[in-house]
Amino acid sequence: MPLVSMTEFLPQAKAGKYAVGQFNMNNLEFAQAITDAAIEENSPFIFGVSEGALKYMGMEYTVAIAKAAADKSGLPIALHLDHGSNFDIAMKCIRAGFSSVMFDGSHHSFEDNIRLTKEVVQAAHAMGVSVEGELGTIGGVEDDLSVDEEHASLAKPEEAIRFYEETGVDCLAIAVGTAHGMYKGEVKIHFDIIKEVVAKIPVPIVLHGGSGVPDEMIREAILSGAGKINVNTENQVACTNAIREVLAKDGNVFDPRKYLTPARNAMKAVVQEKIRLFGSSNKA
């Protein structure tokens, strides 16, 4: 099955009150773990690829791995640029075979964010590619993106509604209190913002920073209108912990397969748990 736009499954997720997970692909083992979990759960999913991961893996390898996963699984899979910083990187990804892109203009002024996002939407939609936009500033650290709590800012519902109306994005990430990375303090999600925005726009809200959020909050966010939830850090932690455990038991291990296989299995368990939590099992 070819890679698909997120519009192939996100509208159904919003209507059905479940969410589709974006799981970031950082190497082959991440891709295998995510795909194998989704196959067992018969779930659509999104490969998220940050600009940092793209530099690490290379464009050709990234697209080839995602296409191999789609062919093997027969599932609806979107290959999605995560936090694309400009028009050029979005177009490079689209030309290479990405089926979805995110343009993150949240660091621009509101008016410039609308203008720049609209340019990406017009070009991407002409090629059948879905687009995610972002409004507000999400705190935490992911790749080279770092925003301290002091400079994180919640999205304003009236601006989010206008942003959608003027850009035509296929889903909208809004800052509602979550953060990239693992949480150091109490998680506080502003569900009222999600509900107010979702009531006025037809596309789902995206929840960034899904790692470490309590299950009951994830469920409430989905019922409030979050149709796409991003997870990366929990997989990274599971991967690293599994590798450390193997090497701690036997410092003479040098075959990568001996520690990457447990790492892959650990990530698969995380993804499977998230898919069930999001409610997307058997929705492929």
C-alpha positions as CSV (number, residue, x, y, z in Angstrom):
1,M,0.0,0.0,0.0
2,P,1.4,3.5,-0.8
3,L,2.0,6.1,1.8
4,V,-1.2,8.2,2.3
5,S,-2.2,11.7,3.3
6,M,-3.4,12.2,6.9
7,T,-6.8,13.1,5.4
8,E,-7.2,9.4,4.7
9,F,-7.8,8.7,8.4
10,L,-7.9,11.8,10.6
11,P,-11.5,12.9,9.7
12,Q,-12.6,9.4,10.8
13,A,-10.7,9.7,14.0
14,K,-12.3,13.0,14.9
15,A,-15.8,11.6,14.1
16,G,-15.2,8.4,16.0
17,K,-13.7,10.1,19.1
18,Y,-10.3,8.3,18.8
19,A,-6.9,9.5,17.9
20,V,-4.2,8.3,15.5
21,G,-0.7,8.3,16.9
22,Q,2.3,10.0,15.4
23,F,5.4,8.0,16.4
24,N,8.7,9.5,15.4
25,M,11.1,7.5,13.3
26,N,14.7,7.9,14.3
27,N,16.3,4.9,12.7
28,L,15.4,1.5,11.3
29,E,14.6,-0.1,14.6
30,F,12.1,2.7,15.5
31,A,10.4,2.1,12.2
32,Q,10.2,-1.7,12.7
33,A,8.9,-1.4,16.2
34,I,6.2,1.1,15.2
35,T,5.1,-0.9,12.2
36,D,5.0,-4.3,13.9
37,A,2.9,-2.8,16.7
38,A,0.5,-1.3,14.3
39,I,0.2,-4.5,12.3
40,E,-0.8,-6.4,15.4
41,E,-3.3,-3.7,16.4
42,N,-4.5,-3.2,12.8
43,S,-4.1,0.6,13.2
44,P,-3.3,3.5,11.0
45,F,-0.3,5.6,12.1
46,I,2.0,8.4,11.2
47,F,5.7,8.3,10.9
48,G,6.9,11.6,12.3
49,V,10.3,12.7,11.0
50,S,12.0,15.8,12.5
51,E,14.6,17.8,10.5
52,G,17.2,16.4,12.9
53,A,16.2,12.8,12.2
54,L,16.1,13.6,8.5
55,K,19.7,14.8,8.7
56,Y,20.7,11.7,10.7
57,M,19.0,9.1,8.4
58,G,19.2,10.9,5.1
59,M,16.2,11.7,2.9
60,E,16.5,8.6,0.6
61,Y,16.8,6.1,3.5
62,T,13.9,7.8,5.4
63,V,11.5,7.6,2.5
64,A,12.6,4.0,1.5
65,I,12.1,2.7,5.0
66,A,8.6,4.3,5.3
67,K,7.6,2.9,1.9
68,A,8.9,-0.5,2.9
69,A,6.8,-0.4,6.0
70,A,3.7,0.6,4.0
71,D,4.2,-2.2,1.6
72,K,4.8,-4.8,4.3
73,S,2.0,-3.8,6.5
74,G,-0.8,-2.9,4.0
75,L,-1.8,-0.2,6.6
76,P,-2.7,3.4,5.9
77,I,0.6,5.1,6.9
78,A,1.5,8.8,6.5
79,L,5.1,9.9,6.3
80,H,5.0,13.3,8.0
81,L,7.6,16.1,8.3
82,D,7.5,17.1,12.0
83,H,8.1,20.8,12.9
84,G,9.2,21.8,9.4
85,S,10.8,25.2,9.8
86,N,10.4,26.7,6.3
87,F,8.8,26.3,2.9
88,D,11.9,24.9,1.2
89,I,12.3,21.9,3.6
90,A,8.5,21.1,3.2
91,M,8.9,21.1,-0.6
92,K,12.0,18.9,-0.5
93,C,10.2,16.4,1.6
94,I,7.1,16.4,-0.7
95,R,9.3,16.0,-3.8
96,A,11.1,13.1,-2.1
97,G,7.8,11.2,-1.3
98,F,6.5,12.5,2.0
99,S,2.7,12.3,2.1
100,S,2.3,14.9,4.8
101,V,4.2,17.9,6.2
102,M,4.0,20.2,9.2
103,F,4.9,23.8,8.9
104,D,5.7,25.2,12.4
105,G,5.4,29.0,12.1
106,S,4.7,29.4,15.8
107,H,7.9,31.4,16.3
108,H,6.7,34.0,13.7
109,S,4.1,36.7,14.4
110,F,0.5,35.5,14.1
111,E,0.0,37.3,10.8
112,D,3.2,35.9,9.3
113,N,2.4,32.4,10.6
114,I,-0.9,32.5,8.7
115,R,0.8,33.8,5.5
116,L,3.6,31.3,5.5
117,T,1.4,28.3,6.5
118,K,-1.0,29.2,3.7
119,E,1.8,29.1,1.2
120,V,2.7,25.6,2.3
121,V,-0.9,24.5,2.3
122,Q,-1.5,25.7,-1.3
123,A,1.6,24.0,-2.6
124,A,1.1,20.7,-0.6
125,H,-2.6,20.4,-1.4
126,A,-1.9,20.7,-5.1
127,M,0.2,17.6,-4.8
128,G,-2.2,15.6,-2.6
129,V,-0.2,16.1,0.6
130,S,-1.7,17.0,4.0
131,V,-0.5,19.9,6.2
132,E,-0.4,20.4,9.9
133,G,0.0,23.9,11.3
134,E,0.9,25.1,14.8
135,L,-0.3,27.9,17.0
136,G,1.0,29.0,20.4
137,T,4.4,27.8,21.7
138,I,4.8,24.3,23.1
139,G,7.5,24.1,25.8
140,G,10.2,21.4,26.3
141,V,13.0,20.0,24.2
142,E,12.8,17.9,21.0
143,D,15.8,17.6,18.7
144,D,17.2,21.1,18.3
145,L,13.9,22.7,19.4
146,S,14.0,24.0,22.9
147,V,11.5,26.3,24.6
148,D,11.6,26.9,28.4
149,E,8.4,27.1,30.4
150,E,8.7,30.8,30.7
151,H,8.4,31.3,27.0
152,A,5.8,28.7,26.3
153,S,2.4,30.3,25.5
154,L,-1.1,28.9,25.2
155,A,-3.0,29.2,22.0
156,K,-5.9,31.7,22.0
157,P,-9.2,30.0,20.7
158,E,-10.3,32.9,18.6
159,E,-6.8,33.0,16.9
160,A,-6.9,29.3,16.3
161,I,-10.3,29.5,14.6
162,R,-9.1,32.3,12.4
163,F,-5.9,30.5,11.6
164,Y,-7.8,27.5,10.3
165,E,-10.2,29.6,8.3
166,E,-7.4,31.5,6.6
167,T,-4.9,28.6,6.0
168,G,-7.1,25.5,5.4
169,V,-4.7,23.2,7.3
170,D,-5.8,19.5,7.7
171,C,-5.1,19.5,11.4
172,L,-3.9,22.1,13.9
173,A,-1.4,21.7,16.7
174,I,-2.3,24.2,19.5
175,A,-0.4,24.9,22.7
176,V,-2.7,23.7,25.5
177,G,-0.2,23.0,28.3
178,T,1.7,19.9,27.1
179,A,5.4,19.9,26.5
180,H,8.0,18.1,24.4
181,G,10.1,15.6,26.3
182,M,9.3,14.1,29.6
183,Y,7.5,16.1,32.3
184,K,9.3,17.4,35.3
185,G,6.2,18.6,37.2
186,E,2.5,18.2,37.1
187,V,0.8,18.0,33.7
188,K,-1.9,20.6,33.2
189,I,-3.9,20.4,29.9
190,H,-6.4,23.1,29.1
191,F,-9.2,21.0,27.8
192,D,-11.4,24.0,27.5
193,I,-9.2,25.4,24.7
194,I,-9.4,22.2,22.8
195,K,-13.2,22.0,23.1
196,E,-13.8,25.7,22.1
197,V,-11.6,25.4,19.0
198,V,-12.9,22.0,17.9
199,A,-16.5,23.2,18.2
200,K,-15.7,25.8,15.5
201,I,-13.4,24.0,13.0
202,P,-14.0,20.7,11.2
203,V,-10.4,19.4,11.5
204,P,-8.9,17.6,14.5
205,I,-6.6,19.2,17.1
206,V,-3.0,17.7,17.4
207,L,-1.6,17.1,20.9
208,H,2.2,17.5,20.8
209,G,4.2,16.2,23.8
210,G,2.1,13.1,24.4
211,S,5.0,11.3,26.2
212,G,4.4,11.1,30.0
213,V,0.9,12.5,30.0
214,P,-1.4,10.4,32.3
215,D,-3.7,8.1,30.5
216,E,-6.8,9.7,31.9
217,M,-5.7,13.1,30.5
218,I,-5.1,11.5,27.1
219,R,-8.6,10.0,27.0
220,E,-10.1,13.4,28.0
221,A,-8.1,15.2,25.3
222,I,-9.4,12.7,22.7
223,L,-13.0,13.1,23.8
224,S,-12.4,16.9,23.7
225,G,-11.3,16.7,20.1
226,A,-7.7,15.7,19.8
227,G,-7.5,13.4,16.8
228,K,-3.7,13.1,16.4
229,I,-1.3,12.6,19.3
230,N,2.5,12.7,19.0
231,V,4.8,10.3,20.9
232,N,8.6,10.3,20.7
233,T,10.4,10.6,24.0
234,E,8.8,7.5,25.6
235,N,10.1,5.4,22.7
236,Q,13.6,7.0,23.0
237,V,13.6,6.2,26.8
238,A,12.4,2.6,26.2
239,C,15.1,2.1,23.6
240,T,17.9,3.5,25.6
241,N,16.9,1.7,28.8
242,A,16.8,-1.6,27.1
243,I,20.3,-1.1,25.6
244,R,21.7,0.0,29.0
245,E,20.2,-3.1,30.6
246,V,21.8,-5.5,28.1
247,L,25.2,-3.8,28.4
248,A,25.0,-3.7,32.2
249,K,24.5,-7.4,32.3
250,D,27.4,-8.1,29.9
251,G,29.9,-5.5,29.1
252,N,31.5,-7.7,26.5
253,V,28.5,-7.5,24.1
254,F,29.6,-5.9,20.8
255,D,27.1,-7.2,18.3
256,P,24.5,-4.4,17.8
257,R,21.8,-7.0,17.1
258,K,22.2,-8.2,20.7
259,Y,21.1,-4.9,22.2
260,L,19.0,-3.4,19.4
261,T,16.6,-6.4,19.3
262,P,15.6,-5.8,23.0
263,A,15.4,-2.1,22.3
264,R,13.1,-2.7,19.4
265,N,10.9,-5.0,21.4
266,A,10.7,-2.4,24.2
267,M,9.6,0.3,21.8
268,K,7.0,-2.0,20.2
269,A,5.4,-2.5,23.6
270,V,5.2,1.3,24.1
271,V,3.6,1.8,20.7
272,Q,1.1,-1.0,21.2
273,E,0.1,0.4,24.5
274,K,-0.4,3.9,23.0
275,I,-2.4,2.6,20.1
276,R,-4.8,0.9,22.5
277,L,-5.0,4.0,24.6
278,F,-5.7,6.2,21.6
279,G,-8.5,3.9,20.5
280,S,-7.2,3.3,17.0
281,S,-6.9,-0.5,17.2
282,N,-8.8,-2.1,14.3
283,K,-9.4,1.2,12.6
284,A,-7.2,0.6,9.6
